[in-house]
């Protein structure tokens, strides 16, 4: 969606029958993913 793809196309690509299911994933943007720290970045700091 960030690049202009409409939500109905994304819904179809993801194989969802309900638009609400696709909507659940729309908060996961590239900006959000860039801020998430992967546990693999620091594998030896496991608790």
C-alpha distance matrix in Angstrom:
0.0 3.8 5.3 5.0 4.7 6.0 6.6 10.0 9.4 7.8 10.8 13.1 12.3 12.9 16.0 15.7 18.0 17.0 13.8 15.0 14.9 11.2 10.9 13.1 10.8 8.0 10.6 10.6 8.8 10.4 12.6 13.8 14.5 16.5 18.7 19.6 23.0 23.7 27.1 27.6 27.8 31.1 32.6 36.1 35.3 34.9 36.9
3.8 0.0 3.8 5.5 7.2 9.3 10.4 13.8 13.0 11.3 14.4 16.7 15.4 16.0 19.3 19.1 21.6 20.5 17.2 18.1 17.9 14.3 13.6 15.3 12.6 9.6 11.0 10.7 7.7 8.3 10.1 12.1 13.0 14.2 16.5 18.1 21.4 22.5 26.1 26.6 26.2 29.6 31.4 34.8 33.9 34.0 36.1
5.3 3.8 0.0 3.8 5.9 9.1 11.3 14.0 12.4 11.6 15.2 16.6 15.2 16.6 19.8 20.2 22.6 22.0 18.9 20.3 20.1 16.3 16.2 18.2 15.4 12.8 14.6 13.9 10.9 10.7 12.9 15.3 15.6 16.4 19.2 20.8 23.9 24.6 28.3 28.3 28.0 31.5 33.3 36.7 36.2 36.4 38.7
5.0 5.5 3.8 0.0 3.8 6.2 9.1 11.6 10.5 10.6 13.9 15.3 14.7 16.4 19.1 19.2 21.0 20.3 17.0 18.9 19.2 15.5 15.3 17.9 15.8 12.9 15.3 15.4 12.9 13.6 15.6 17.6 18.4 19.5 22.0 23.5 26.7 27.6 31.1 31.4 31.2 34.7 36.3 39.8 39.2 39.1 41.2
4.7 7.2 5.9 3.8 0.0 3.8 6.6 8.5 6.8 7.1 10.5 11.6 11.0 13.0 15.5 15.8 17.7 17.3 14.4 16.7 16.7 13.0 13.6 16.3 14.2 12.0 15.0 14.9 13.2 14.3 16.9 18.3 18.6 20.4 22.9 23.8 27.0 27.3 30.7 30.9 31.2 34.7 35.9 39.5 39.0 38.7 40.8
6.0 9.3 9.1 6.2 3.8 0.0 3.8 5.5 5.6 6.6 8.8 10.4 11.1 12.7 14.6 14.2 15.4 14.7 11.6 14.0 14.7 11.3 11.6 14.9 13.6 11.4 14.8 15.5 14.5 16.3 18.6 19.5 20.2 22.4 24.5 25.2 28.6 29.0 32.3 32.8 33.3 36.6 37.8 41.3 40.6 40.0 41.8
6.6 10.4 11.3 9.1 6.6 3.8 0.0 3.8 5.4 5.0 6.0 8.6 9.8 10.4 12.2 11.1 12.3 11.2 8.0 10.3 10.9 7.7 8.1 11.4 10.6 8.9 12.6 13.6 13.4 15.9 18.2 18.4 19.1 21.8 23.5 23.8 27.2 27.5 30.6 31.4 32.2 35.2 36.2 39.7 38.9 38.0 39.6
10.0 13.8 14.0 11.6 8.5 5.5 3.8 0.0 3.8 5.4 4.9 6.3 8.7 9.9 10.6 9.6 10.2 9.8 7.4 10.7 11.3 8.7 10.1 13.5 13.0 12.1 15.9 16.7 16.9 19.3 21.8 21.9 22.3 25.1 27.0 26.9 30.2 30.2 33.1 33.8 34.8 37.9 38.6 42.2 41.5 40.4 42.0
9.4 13.0 12.4 10.5 6.8 5.6 5.4 3.8 0.0 3.8 5.4 5.2 6.2 8.7 9.9 10.3 11.7 12.3 10.4 13.5 13.2 10.2 12.2 15.1 13.7 13.0 16.8 16.8 16.6 18.3 21.3 21.7 21.6 24.1 26.5 26.4 29.5 29.3 32.2 32.4 33.5 36.8 37.4 41.1 40.7 39.7 41.6
7.8 11.3 11.6 10.6 7.1 6.6 5.0 5.4 3.8 0.0 3.8 5.4 5.0 6.1 8.5 8.8 11.2 11.5 9.5 11.9 10.9 7.5 9.8 12.1 10.2 9.9 13.6 13.3 13.5 15.3 18.4 18.4 18.1 20.9 23.1 22.9 25.9 25.6 28.5 28.8 30.0 33.1 33.8 37.4 37.0 36.0 37.8
10.8 14.4 15.2 13.9 10.5 8.8 6.0 4.9 5.4 3.8 0.0 3.8 5.6 5.3 6.3 5.4 7.4 7.8 6.4 9.2 8.1 5.5 8.6 10.9 10.1 10.6 14.3 14.5 15.5 17.9 20.7 20.2 20.0 23.2 25.0 24.3 27.4 26.9 29.5 30.1 31.6 34.5 34.9 38.5 37.9 36.6 38.2
13.1 16.7 16.6 15.3 11.6 10.4 8.6 6.3 5.2 5.4 3.8 0.0 3.8 5.4 5.0 6.1 7.7 9.6 9.2 12.4 11.1 9.1 12.3 14.4 13.4 14.1 17.9 17.6 18.4 20.3 23.4 23.1 22.6 25.6 27.7 27.0 29.8 29.0 31.5 31.8 33.4 36.4 36.6 40.2 40.0 38.6 40.3
12.3 15.4 15.2 14.7 11.0 11.1 9.8 8.7 6.2 5.0 5.6 3.8 0.0 3.8 5.4 7.8 10.5 12.4 11.8 14.4 12.4 9.9 13.2 14.7 12.9 13.8 17.2 16.2 16.8 18.1 21.5 21.4 20.3 23.2 25.6 24.8 27.4 26.4 28.9 28.8 30.5 33.6 33.7 37.4 37.4 36.1 38.2
12.9 16.0 16.6 16.4 13.0 12.7 10.4 9.9 8.7 6.1 5.3 5.4 3.8 0.0 3.8 5.6 9.1 10.6 10.5 12.3 9.6 7.6 11.2 12.0 10.3 12.1 15.3 14.3 15.6 17.3 20.6 19.8 18.7 21.9 23.9 22.7 25.2 24.1 26.4 26.7 28.5 31.4 31.4 35.0 34.8 33.3 35.2
16.0 19.3 19.8 19.1 15.5 14.6 12.2 10.6 9.9 8.5 6.3 5.0 5.4 3.8 0.0 3.8 6.6 9.2 10.3 12.5 9.9 9.1 12.9 13.7 12.9 14.9 18.2 17.5 19.1 21.0 24.2 23.2 22.2 25.5 27.4 26.0 28.5 27.2 29.2 29.5 31.7 34.4 34.1 37.7 37.5 35.8 37.4
15.7 19.1 20.2 19.2 15.8 14.2 11.1 9.6 10.3 8.8 5.4 6.1 7.8 5.6 3.8 0.0 3.8 5.6 7.1 8.9 6.5 6.6 10.2 11.2 11.3 13.3 16.5 16.6 18.6 21.0 23.8 22.5 22.1 25.6 27.1 25.7 28.4 27.5 29.5 30.3 32.3 34.9 34.7 38.2 37.7 35.8 37.2
18.0 21.6 22.6 21.0 17.7 15.4 12.3 10.2 11.7 11.2 7.4 7.7 10.5 9.1 6.6 3.8 0.0 3.8 6.7 8.9 7.8 8.8 11.7 13.1 14.1 15.7 18.9 19.6 21.5 24.2 26.8 25.6 25.4 28.9 30.3 29.0 31.8 31.0 33.0 33.9 35.9 38.4 38.2 41.7 41.0 39.1 40.2
17.0 20.5 22.0 20.3 17.3 14.7 11.2 9.8 12.3 11.5 7.8 9.6 12.4 10.6 9.2 5.6 3.8 0.0 3.8 5.4 5.5 7.2 9.0 10.7 12.4 13.7 16.7 18.0 20.1 23.2 25.4 23.9 24.3 27.9 28.8 27.7 30.7 30.4 32.4 33.7 35.5 37.9 38.0 41.3 40.3 38.4 39.3
13.8 17.2 18.9 17.0 14.4 11.6 8.0 7.4 10.4 9.5 6.4 9.2 11.8 10.5 10.3 7.1 6.7 3.8 0.0 3.8 5.3 5.3 6.2 9.0 10.5 10.9 14.1 15.7 17.4 20.6 22.6 21.5 22.2 25.6 26.5 25.9 29.1 29.2 31.5 32.8 34.3 36.8 37.3 40.6 39.5 37.9 38.9
15.0 18.1 20.3 18.9 16.7 14.0 10.3 10.7 13.5 11.9 9.2 12.4 14.4 12.3 12.5 8.9 8.9 5.4 3.8 0.0 3.8 5.5 4.9 6.5 9.3 10.1 12.5 14.5 16.8 20.3 21.8 20.2 21.2 24.6 25.1 24.2 27.5 27.7 29.8 31.5 33.0 35.2 35.7 38.9 37.5 35.8 36.5
14.9 17.9 20.1 19.2 16.7 14.7 10.9 11.3 13.2 10.9 8.1 11.1 12.4 9.6 9.9 6.5 7.8 5.5 5.3 3.8 0.0 3.8 5.4 5.5 7.5 9.6 12.0 13.2 15.8 19.0 21.0 19.1 19.4 23.1 23.7 22.4 25.4 25.2 27.2 28.7 30.4 32.7 32.9 36.1 35.0 33.1 34.0
11.2 14.3 16.3 15.5 13.0 11.3 7.7 8.7 10.2 7.5 5.5 9.1 9.9 7.6 9.1 6.6 8.8 7.2 5.3 5.5 3.8 0.0 3.8 5.4 5.6 6.9 10.1 11.0 13.0 16.1 18.3 16.9 17.2 20.7 21.8 20.9 24.1 23.9 26.3 27.6 29.0 31.6 32.1 35.5 34.5 33.0 34.2
10.9 13.6 16.2 15.3 13.6 11.6 8.1 10.1 12.2 9.8 8.6 12.3 13.2 11.2 12.9 10.2 11.7 9.0 6.2 4.9 5.4 3.8 0.0 3.8 5.3 5.2 7.9 10.0 11.9 15.5 17.0 15.5 16.7 20.0 20.6 20.1 23.5 24.0 26.5 28.1 29.2 31.6 32.5 35.7 34.3 33.0 34.0
13.1 15.3 18.2 17.9 16.3 14.9 11.4 13.5 15.1 12.1 10.9 14.4 14.7 12.0 13.7 11.2 13.1 10.7 9.0 6.5 5.5 5.4 3.8 0.0 3.8 5.7 6.9 8.6 11.6 15.1 16.4 14.2 15.1 18.7 18.9 17.8 21.0 21.3 23.5 25.4 26.7 28.9 29.5 32.7 31.2 29.7 30.5
10.8 12.6 15.4 15.8 14.2 13.6 10.6 13.0 13.7 10.2 10.1 13.4 12.9 10.3 12.9 11.3 14.1 12.4 10.5 9.3 7.5 5.6 5.3 3.8 0.0 3.8 5.5 5.7 8.6 11.7 13.6 11.7 12.0 15.6 16.4 15.4 18.6 18.8 21.3 22.8 24.0 26.5 27.2 30.5 29.3 28.1 29.3
8.0 9.6 12.8 12.9 12.0 11.4 8.9 12.1 13.0 9.9 10.6 14.1 13.8 12.1 14.9 13.3 15.7 13.7 10.9 10.1 9.6 6.9 5.2 5.7 3.8 0.0 3.8 5.3 6.8 10.3 11.8 10.6 11.9 15.0 15.9 15.7 19.3 20.1 23.0 24.4 25.1 27.8 29.0 32.2 30.9 30.0 31.4
10.6 11.0 14.6 15.3 15.0 14.8 12.6 15.9 16.8 13.6 14.3 17.9 17.2 15.3 18.2 16.5 18.9 16.7 14.1 12.5 12.0 10.1 7.9 6.9 5.5 3.8 0.0 3.8 5.8 9.5 9.9 7.9 9.9 12.9 13.0 13.0 16.7 18.0 20.8 22.7 23.0 25.5 26.9 30.0 28.3 27.6 28.8
10.6 10.7 13.9 15.4 14.9 15.5 13.6 16.7 16.8 13.3 14.5 17.6 16.2 14.3 17.5 16.6 19.6 18.0 15.7 14.5 13.2 11.0 10.0 8.6 5.7 5.3 3.8 0.0 3.8 6.8 8.1 6.0 6.7 10.1 10.9 10.4 14.0 14.8 17.9 19.4 19.8 22.5 23.9 27.1 25.8 25.1 26.7
8.8 7.7 10.9 12.9 13.2 14.5 13.4 16.9 16.6 13.5 15.5 18.4 16.8 15.6 19.1 18.6 21.5 20.1 17.4 16.8 15.8 13.0 11.9 11.6 8.6 6.8 5.8 3.8 0.0 3.8 5.3 5.1 6.2 8.6 10.1 10.9 14.5 15.7 19.2 20.3 20.1 23.1 24.9 28.1 27.0 26.8 28.6
10.4 8.3 10.7 13.6 14.3 16.3 15.9 19.3 18.3 15.3 17.9 20.3 18.1 17.3 21.0 21.0 24.2 23.2 20.6 20.3 19.0 16.1 15.5 15.1 11.7 10.3 9.5 6.8 3.8 0.0 3.8 5.4 5.0 6.1 8.8 10.1 13.2 14.4 18.1 18.6 18.1 21.3 23.3 26.6 25.7 26.0 28.2
12.6 10.1 12.9 15.6 16.9 18.6 18.2 21.8 21.3 18.4 20.7 23.4 21.5 20.6 24.2 23.8 26.8 25.4 22.6 21.8 21.0 18.3 17.0 16.4 13.6 11.8 9.9 8.1 5.3 3.8 0.0 3.8 5.5 5.2 6.6 9.1 12.3 14.4 18.1 19.1 18.0 21.0 23.4 26.3 25.0 25.6 27.6
13.8 12.1 15.3 17.6 18.3 19.5 18.4 21.9 21.7 18.4 20.2 23.1 21.4 19.8 23.2 22.5 25.6 23.9 21.5 20.2 19.1 16.9 15.5 14.2 11.7 10.6 7.9 6.0 5.1 5.4 3.8 0.0 3.8 5.4 5.3 6.6 10.3 12.4 15.8 17.4 16.7 19.3 21.5 24.4 22.9 23.1 24.7
14.5 13.0 15.6 18.4 18.6 20.2 19.1 22.3 21.6 18.1 20.0 22.6 20.3 18.7 22.2 22.1 25.4 24.3 22.2 21.2 19.4 17.2 16.7 15.1 12.0 11.9 9.9 6.7 6.2 5.0 5.5 3.8 0.0 3.8 5.4 5.2 8.4 9.7 13.3 14.3 13.9 16.9 18.8 22.0 20.9 21.1 23.2
16.5 14.2 16.4 19.5 20.4 22.4 21.8 25.1 24.1 20.9 23.2 25.6 23.2 21.9 25.5 25.6 28.9 27.9 25.6 24.6 23.1 20.7 20.0 18.7 15.6 15.0 12.9 10.1 8.6 6.1 5.2 5.4 3.8 0.0 3.8 5.6 8.0 9.9 13.6 14.2 12.9 16.0 18.5 21.4 20.4 21.2 23.6
18.7 16.5 19.2 22.0 22.9 24.5 23.5 27.0 26.5 23.1 25.0 27.7 25.6 23.9 27.4 27.1 30.3 28.8 26.5 25.1 23.7 21.8 20.6 18.9 16.4 15.9 13.0 10.9 10.1 8.8 6.6 5.3 5.4 3.8 0.0 3.8 6.4 9.4 12.7 14.3 12.7 15.1 17.9 20.4 18.8 19.6 21.5
19.6 18.1 20.8 23.5 23.8 25.2 23.8 26.9 26.4 22.9 24.3 27.0 24.8 22.7 26.0 25.7 29.0 27.7 25.9 24.2 22.4 20.9 20.1 17.8 15.4 15.7 13.0 10.4 10.9 10.1 9.1 6.6 5.2 5.6 3.8 0.0 3.8 6.3 9.5 11.4 10.7 12.9 15.1 17.9 16.3 16.6 18.5
23.0 21.4 23.9 26.7 27.0 28.6 27.2 30.2 29.5 25.9 27.4 29.8 27.4 25.2 28.5 28.4 31.8 30.7 29.1 27.5 25.4 24.1 23.5 21.0 18.6 19.3 16.7 14.0 14.5 13.2 12.3 10.3 8.4 8.0 6.4 3.8 0.0 3.8 6.5 8.5 7.2 9.2 11.6 14.2 12.7 13.4 15.6
23.7 22.5 24.6 27.6 27.3 29.0 27.5 30.2 29.3 25.6 26.9 29.0 26.4 24.1 27.2 27.5 31.0 30.4 29.2 27.7 25.2 23.9 24.0 21.3 18.8 20.1 18.0 14.8 15.7 14.4 14.4 12.4 9.7 9.9 9.4 6.3 3.8 0.0 3.8 5.2 5.4 7.7 9.2 12.4 11.7 11.9 14.6
27.1 26.1 28.3 31.1 30.7 32.3 30.6 33.1 32.2 28.5 29.5 31.5 28.9 26.4 29.2 29.5 33.0 32.4 31.5 29.8 27.2 26.3 26.5 23.5 21.3 23.0 20.8 17.9 19.2 18.1 18.1 15.8 13.3 13.6 12.7 9.5 6.5 3.8 0.0 3.8 5.4 5.7 6.2 9.3 8.5 8.2 11.1
27.6 26.6 28.3 31.4 30.9 32.8 31.4 33.8 32.4 28.8 30.1 31.8 28.8 26.7 29.5 30.3 33.9 33.7 32.8 31.5 28.7 27.6 28.1 25.4 22.8 24.4 22.7 19.4 20.3 18.6 19.1 17.4 14.3 14.2 14.3 11.4 8.5 5.2 3.8 0.0 3.8 5.3 5.1 8.9 9.6 9.8 13.3
27.8 26.2 28.0 31.2 31.2 33.3 32.2 34.8 33.5 30.0 31.6 33.4 30.5 28.5 31.7 32.3 35.9 35.5 34.3 33.0 30.4 29.0 29.2 26.7 24.0 25.1 23.0 19.8 20.1 18.1 18.0 16.7 13.9 12.9 12.7 10.7 7.2 5.4 5.4 3.8 0.0 3.8 6.2 9.1 9.4 10.9 14.3
31.1 29.6 31.5 34.7 34.7 36.6 35.2 37.9 36.8 33.1 34.5 36.4 33.6 31.4 34.4 34.9 38.4 37.9 36.8 35.2 32.7 31.6 31.6 28.9 26.5 27.8 25.5 22.5 23.1 21.3 21.0 19.3 16.9 16.0 15.1 12.9 9.2 7.7 5.7 5.3 3.8 0.0 3.8 5.6 5.7 7.8 11.3
32.6 31.4 33.3 36.3 35.9 37.8 36.2 38.6 37.4 33.8 34.9 36.6 33.7 31.4 34.1 34.7 38.2 38.0 37.3 35.7 32.9 32.1 32.5 29.5 27.2 29.0 26.9 23.9 24.9 23.3 23.4 21.5 18.8 18.5 17.9 15.1 11.6 9.2 6.2 5.1 6.2 3.8 0.0 3.8 5.7 6.3 10.1
36.1 34.8 36.7 39.8 39.5 41.3 39.7 42.2 41.1 37.4 38.5 40.2 37.4 35.0 37.7 38.2 41.7 41.3 40.6 38.9 36.1 35.5 35.7 32.7 30.5 32.2 30.0 27.1 28.1 26.6 26.3 24.4 22.0 21.4 20.4 17.9 14.2 12.4 9.3 8.9 9.1 5.6 3.8 0.0 3.8 5.5 8.8
35.3 33.9 36.2 39.2 39.0 40.6 38.9 41.5 40.7 37.0 37.9 40.0 37.4 34.8 37.5 37.7 41.0 40.3 39.5 37.5 35.0 34.5 34.3 31.2 29.3 30.9 28.3 25.8 27.0 25.7 25.0 22.9 20.9 20.4 18.8 16.3 12.7 11.7 8.5 9.6 9.4 5.7 5.7 3.8 0.0 3.8 6.4
34.9 34.0 36.4 39.1 38.7 40.0 38.0 40.4 39.7 36.0 36.6 38.6 36.1 33.3 35.8 35.8 39.1 38.4 37.9 35.8 33.1 33.0 33.0 29.7 28.1 30.0 27.6 25.1 26.8 26.0 25.6 23.1 21.1 21.2 19.6 16.6 13.4 11.9 8.2 9.8 10.9 7.8 6.3 5.5 3.8 0.0 3.8
36.9 36.1 38.7 41.2 40.8 41.8 39.6 42.0 41.6 37.8 38.2 40.3 38.2 35.2 37.4 37.2 40.2 39.3 38.9 36.5 34.0 34.2 34.0 30.5 29.3 31.4 28.8 26.7 28.6 28.2 27.6 24.7 23.2 23.6 21.5 18.5 15.6 14.6 11.1 13.3 14.3 11.3 10.1 8.8 6.4 3.8 0.0
